[in-house]
């Protein structure tokens, strides 16, 4: 298979889909069939507790080079895995797209599991629409277009070293929120989650920025629509062995909602199903009629790990903001002085 297919395939983004297995069967090679009995908590809820990792390099969207194939053959998958190891390593210094040319983060800091394709060899995380692609965008309203342009201008100012204020720095850079808000997609590091449960609650602690998402499962209604939160307002319920979580009421700050969707109409429904002792099938559906032409769904396996969650003491430009702003003012002053001399 053309190596260019795999290079593009491996760099398109992170995500995965896995075919749900029957909940009660687990069998090793050459061993008799063993029955897996789904675990339950002391109060009778399905047990999702543990530490999980969702890293993979299977892309979010199916690349054009896949030719519409939903699943790779054994031969294709082996070539894909080999190409990923070459294309994504941060230890290369040959100018490749994924190379860390500034040498800030080499492979030591990356999640090695991100180099592994999914067990089912799927070509995209997205399972609906069937083409494995995010649906087309709805044309922006004039107000949203103005916001988009304003955000682009603020980003340009910041990248040019001339921020007007701290607000020109994005929320991830300011350590407010990153990939710890749903949907949970695999990234280059910090792909670890810990699930806790108590009667009436499920808590998902995310290693990235160490947020804890508290999800009531006691039937209470959503909070009022005027109350907005960084992680949204989540309400859960059990459907058999599956935890179904509906989340709304996200804040309207730029970047607070996935895909910069409209927080007024954005809604995400997640499903967590423990399919065996070591796997949670995580499926989510996002919808926003003001952003996408139709809802879309993706699924990712969460694999149990013996790793632990480490403190993610995000500070970065919270501490350095004074220097970024002072540098911007110094550059402005230097430009003014140069203009005076030129006159």
C-alpha positions as CSV (number, residue, x, y, z in Angstrom):
1,X,0.0,0.0,0.0
2,X,1.2,3.5,-0.8
3,X,3.2,4.9,2.1
4,X,1.8,8.3,1.5
5,X,-1.6,7.0,2.6
6,X,-0.3,5.9,5.9
7,X,1.6,9.2,6.5
8,X,-1.5,11.2,6.0
9,X,-3.6,8.7,7.8
10,X,-1.4,8.8,10.9
11,X,-1.3,12.6,11.1
12,X,-4.9,13.5,10.7
13,X,-5.7,13.5,14.4
14,X,-6.5,11.2,17.2
15,X,-9.4,9.0,17.9
16,X,-10.6,5.4,17.6
17,X,-13.6,3.2,17.3
18,X,-14.0,-0.3,18.6
19,X,-16.6,-2.9,18.0
20,X,-18.4,-3.7,21.2
21,X,-17.9,-7.2,22.4
22,X,-20.4,-9.3,24.3
23,X,-20.2,-8.4,27.9
24,X,-19.8,-11.8,29.3
25,X,-17.2,-13.5,27.1
26,X,-13.4,-13.4,27.4
27,X,-11.2,-16.1,25.9
28,X,-7.4,-16.4,25.6
29,X,-5.6,-18.3,22.8
30,X,-5.7,-22.0,23.5
31,X,-7.6,-21.7,26.7
32,X,-11.2,-22.7,27.5
33,X,-13.8,-20.1,27.3
34,X,-14.1,-18.0,30.5
35,X,-17.2,-16.2,31.5
36,X,-16.7,-12.5,32.5
37,X,-19.3,-11.4,35.0
38,X,-19.7,-7.6,34.9
39,X,-18.7,-6.1,38.2
40,X,-21.0,-4.0,40.3
41,X,-20.5,-1.6,43.2
42,X,-21.6,-2.4,46.7
43,X,-24.9,-0.5,46.0
44,X,-25.6,-2.3,42.8
45,X,-24.5,0.1,40.0
46,X,-22.3,-1.1,37.2
47,X,-18.7,-0.7,38.2
48,X,-16.6,1.6,36.0
49,X,-14.0,2.4,38.5
50,X,-10.3,2.3,37.8
51,X,-7.6,4.1,35.8
52,X,-8.0,4.2,32.1
53,X,-6.1,5.3,29.0
54,X,-7.7,6.2,25.6
55,X,-4.5,6.9,23.6
56,X,-4.4,5.8,19.9
57,X,-3.4,7.2,16.6
58,X,-6.4,6.0,14.7
59,X,-7.6,9.4,13.2
60,X,-10.8,11.2,14.1
61,X,-11.9,11.4,10.5
62,X,-11.4,8.9,7.7
63,X,-8.8,10.2,5.3
64,X,-9.5,10.4,1.6
65,X,-6.6,8.0,1.0
66,X,-8.5,5.3,2.8
67,X,-10.7,4.9,-0.3
68,X,-13.8,4.6,1.8
69,X,-12.5,1.5,3.7
70,X,-13.8,1.3,7.2
71,X,-11.3,-1.3,8.5
72,X,-7.8,-2.2,7.4
73,X,-6.5,-5.7,6.6
74,X,-3.8,-7.3,8.7
75,X,-1.2,-6.4,6.1
76,X,-2.4,-2.8,5.8
77,X,-2.6,-2.5,9.6
78,X,1.0,-3.7,10.1
79,X,2.3,-1.2,7.5
80,X,0.2,1.5,9.1
81,X,1.7,0.8,12.5
82,X,5.2,0.9,11.2
83,X,4.6,4.1,9.3
84,X,3.1,5.7,12.4
85,X,6.2,5.0,14.4
86,X,8.2,6.8,11.8
87,X,5.8,9.7,11.2
88,X,4.9,10.6,14.7
89,X,8.1,10.1,16.7
90,X,9.3,13.4,18.3
91,X,13.0,12.2,18.2
92,X,13.4,12.8,14.5
93,X,15.3,15.8,13.3
94,X,14.7,15.5,9.6
95,X,12.0,18.2,9.2
96,X,9.1,15.8,9.3
97,X,5.6,17.3,10.1
98,X,5.5,15.8,13.6
99,X,9.1,16.6,14.5
100,X,9.7,18.9,17.4
101,X,12.2,21.2,15.8
102,X,12.5,23.3,18.9
103,X,13.4,20.3,20.9
104,X,11.0,21.3,23.7
105,X,9.3,17.9,23.9
106,X,11.0,14.8,22.6
107,X,9.5,11.3,22.6
108,X,10.3,10.9,26.3
109,X,7.3,13.2,27.1
110,X,4.8,11.5,24.7
111,X,2.3,8.8,25.4
112,X,3.8,5.7,23.7
113,X,0.3,4.2,23.4
114,X,-0.6,6.9,20.9
115,X,1.5,5.0,18.3
116,X,-0.8,2.0,18.5
117,X,-3.8,1.6,16.1
118,X,-7.0,0.2,17.5
119,X,-7.5,-3.5,17.9
120,X,-10.3,-3.5,15.3
121,X,-8.0,-1.7,12.7
122,X,-10.7,0.9,12.0
123,X,-9.9,3.8,9.7
124,X,-11.7,6.5,11.7
125,X,-13.0,7.2,15.2
126,X,-16.3,8.5,13.7
127,X,-18.8,5.8,13.1
128,X,-21.7,8.0,12.0
129,X,-22.0,9.4,9.4
130,X,-20.9,6.2,7.6
131,X,-18.3,8.1,5.6
132,X,-16.3,8.6,8.9
133,X,-16.3,12.4,8.4
134,X,-17.5,15.3,10.5
135,X,-20.6,16.7,8.8
136,X,-20.5,20.0,6.9
137,X,-20.6,23.2,8.8
138,X,-23.6,25.5,8.9
139,X,-22.9,29.0,7.6
140,X,-22.0,31.3,10.5
141,X,-24.4,34.1,11.5
142,X,-22.9,37.6,11.2
143,X,-22.4,37.7,14.9
144,X,-20.5,34.4,15.1
145,X,-18.4,35.5,12.0
146,X,-17.5,38.7,13.9
147,X,-16.4,36.6,16.9
148,X,-14.4,34.3,14.7
149,X,-12.6,37.2,13.1
150,X,-11.9,38.8,16.5
151,X,-10.5,35.6,17.8
152,X,-8.2,35.2,14.8
153,X,-7.0,38.8,15.2
154,X,-6.3,38.2,18.9
155,X,-4.4,35.1,18.1
156,X,-2.4,36.9,15.4
157,X,-1.5,39.7,17.9
158,X,-0.3,37.1,20.5
159,X,1.8,35.2,18.0
160,X,3.3,38.4,16.8
161,X,4.4,39.2,20.4
162,X,2.0,42.2,20.6
163,X,-0.9,41.0,22.8
164,X,-3.3,43.8,23.9
165,X,-4.1,42.0,27.1
166,X,-4.0,38.5,28.8
167,X,-7.2,37.7,27.0
168,X,-5.3,37.5,23.7
169,X,-3.8,34.3,24.9
170,X,-6.0,31.2,24.4
171,X,-7.6,29.4,27.3
172,X,-5.4,26.3,26.9
173,X,-2.3,28.5,27.1
174,X,-3.7,30.2,30.2
175,X,-4.3,26.8,31.8
176,X,-8.0,27.3,32.1
177,X,-9.4,24.4,30.1
178,X,-7.9,22.1,27.5
179,X,-9.0,18.6,26.5
180,X,-10.5,18.0,29.9
181,X,-14.0,19.0,28.7
182,X,-16.1,16.5,26.7
183,X,-15.8,14.9,24.3
184,X,-12.7,13.1,25.5
185,X,-10.3,12.6,22.5
186,X,-6.9,11.1,22.5
187,X,-3.9,13.5,22.3
188,X,-0.1,13.3,22.4
189,X,0.1,12.9,26.2
190,X,-2.1,13.0,29.4
191,X,-4.6,10.5,28.1
192,X,-5.3,9.0,31.5
193,X,-8.6,9.1,33.4
194,X,-9.6,7.9,36.8
195,X,-13.2,7.0,37.5
196,X,-14.7,7.1,41.0
197,X,-18.2,6.1,42.1
198,X,-20.4,6.7,45.1
199,X,-24.1,6.3,45.6
200,X,-25.7,8.8,43.3
201,X,-22.5,10.0,41.6
202,X,-19.9,9.1,39.1
203,X,-16.7,11.3,39.0
204,X,-14.3,11.4,36.1
205,X,-10.9,12.8,37.0
206,X,-8.9,13.9,33.9
207,X,-5.1,14.0,34.1
208,X,-5.0,17.0,31.7
209,X,-5.3,20.0,33.9
210,X,-6.5,17.7,36.7
211,X,-10.2,18.6,36.4
212,X,-12.8,16.4,38.1
213,X,-16.2,16.1,36.4
214,X,-18.9,15.3,39.0
215,X,-21.9,13.6,37.3
216,X,-25.1,13.1,39.4
217,X,-27.0,9.9,38.5
218,X,-29.9,10.4,40.9
219,X,-32.4,11.8,38.5
220,X,-32.1,15.5,39.3
221,X,-32.8,18.0,36.5
222,X,-30.3,20.2,34.7
223,X,-29.5,23.5,36.3
224,X,-31.0,26.7,34.8
225,X,-30.0,27.6,31.3
226,X,-28.5,30.9,32.4
227,X,-25.9,29.1,34.5
228,X,-22.8,28.1,32.4
229,X,-19.8,26.0,33.5
230,X,-16.4,25.2,31.9
231,X,-17.2,21.5,31.9
232,X,-20.9,22.0,31.2
233,X,-23.8,20.6,33.3
234,X,-23.7,16.8,33.2
235,X,-26.6,14.5,34.2
236,X,-26.3,10.8,34.1
237,X,-28.5,7.8,34.1
238,X,-28.0,4.0,33.9
239,X,-29.4,2.1,30.9
240,X,-28.6,-1.5,31.7
241,X,-24.8,-1.7,32.0
242,X,-24.3,1.7,30.3
243,X,-23.8,5.0,31.9
244,X,-25.5,7.6,29.7
245,X,-24.4,11.2,30.3
246,X,-26.1,14.3,28.8
247,X,-24.2,17.6,29.1
248,X,-25.3,21.1,28.2
249,X,-24.8,24.6,29.7
250,X,-21.2,25.1,28.6
251,X,-19.6,28.5,28.9
252,X,-19.6,30.7,25.8
253,X,-15.9,31.6,25.9
254,X,-14.0,31.0,22.8
255,X,-12.7,27.4,22.9
256,X,-14.8,26.4,25.8
257,X,-17.1,24.2,23.6
258,X,-15.7,21.6,21.2
259,X,-15.3,22.9,17.7
260,X,-16.3,26.4,18.8
261,X,-19.9,25.3,18.6
262,X,-22.7,27.5,19.8
263,X,-23.0,26.9,23.6
264,X,-26.7,27.8,23.4
265,X,-27.5,24.8,21.2
266,X,-24.5,22.5,21.8
267,X,-25.4,19.1,23.4
268,X,-23.3,16.0,23.9
269,X,-24.5,12.6,24.9
270,X,-21.8,10.1,26.1
271,X,-22.1,6.4,26.8
272,X,-19.7,4.5,29.0
273,X,-20.1,0.7,28.8
274,X,-17.6,-1.7,30.4
275,X,-17.4,-4.5,27.8
276,X,-14.8,-6.6,29.7
277,X,-12.5,-6.4,32.7
278,X,-10.0,-4.2,30.9
279,X,-12.1,-2.1,28.5
280,X,-14.7,0.6,28.6
281,X,-16.4,1.4,25.3
282,X,-16.7,5.2,25.2
283,X,-19.2,6.5,22.6
284,X,-20.3,10.1,22.2
285,X,-22.8,12.0,20.0
286,X,-22.5,15.7,19.5
287,X,-25.2,17.9,18.0
288,X,-25.5,21.6,17.4
289,X,-27.9,22.7,14.6
290,X,-26.1,26.1,14.5
291,X,-22.7,24.5,13.8
292,X,-23.1,21.1,12.0
293,X,-25.7,20.0,9.4
294,X,-26.4,16.9,11.4
295,X,-25.3,15.1,14.7
296,X,-22.3,12.9,14.5
297,X,-21.0,10.0,16.6
298,X,-17.6,8.6,17.5
299,X,-16.4,5.7,19.7
300,X,-13.1,5.2,21.6
301,X,-11.9,2.3,23.7
302,X,-10.7,3.1,27.2
303,X,-8.1,0.6,28.2
304,X,-7.4,-0.2,31.8
305,X,-3.9,0.6,32.9
306,X,-1.6,0.1,35.9
307,X,-0.3,3.6,35.5
308,X,-1.3,6.4,37.9
309,X,-2.4,9.9,37.5
310,X,0.4,12.4,38.0
311,X,-0.1,16.0,39.1
312,X,-0.6,18.3,36.1
313,X,0.6,21.5,37.7
314,X,-0.3,23.7,34.7
315,X,1.1,27.2,35.1
316,X,3.0,28.1,32.0
317,X,1.9,31.5,30.8
318,X,0.0,32.3,34.0
319,X,3.4,33.0,35.4
320,X,4.9,34.3,32.2
321,X,2.0,36.6,31.2
322,X,3.7,39.6,32.8
323,X,6.7,39.1,30.5
324,X,4.5,38.5,27.4
325,X,2.6,41.8,28.0
326,X,5.8,43.7,29.0
327,X,7.5,42.4,25.8
328,X,4.5,43.6,23.7
329,X,4.7,47.1,25.2
330,X,8.4,47.2,24.7
331,X,8.0,46.2,21.0
332,X,5.4,48.9,20.5
333,X,7.7,51.5,22.1
334,X,10.6,50.4,19.9
335,X,8.4,50.7,16.8
336,X,7.3,54.2,17.7
337,X,10.9,55.3,18.3
338,X,12.0,53.8,15.0
339,X,9.1,55.6,13.2
340,X,10.2,58.9,14.8
341,X,13.8,58.5,13.7
342,X,12.6,57.6,10.2
343,X,10.6,60.9,10.0
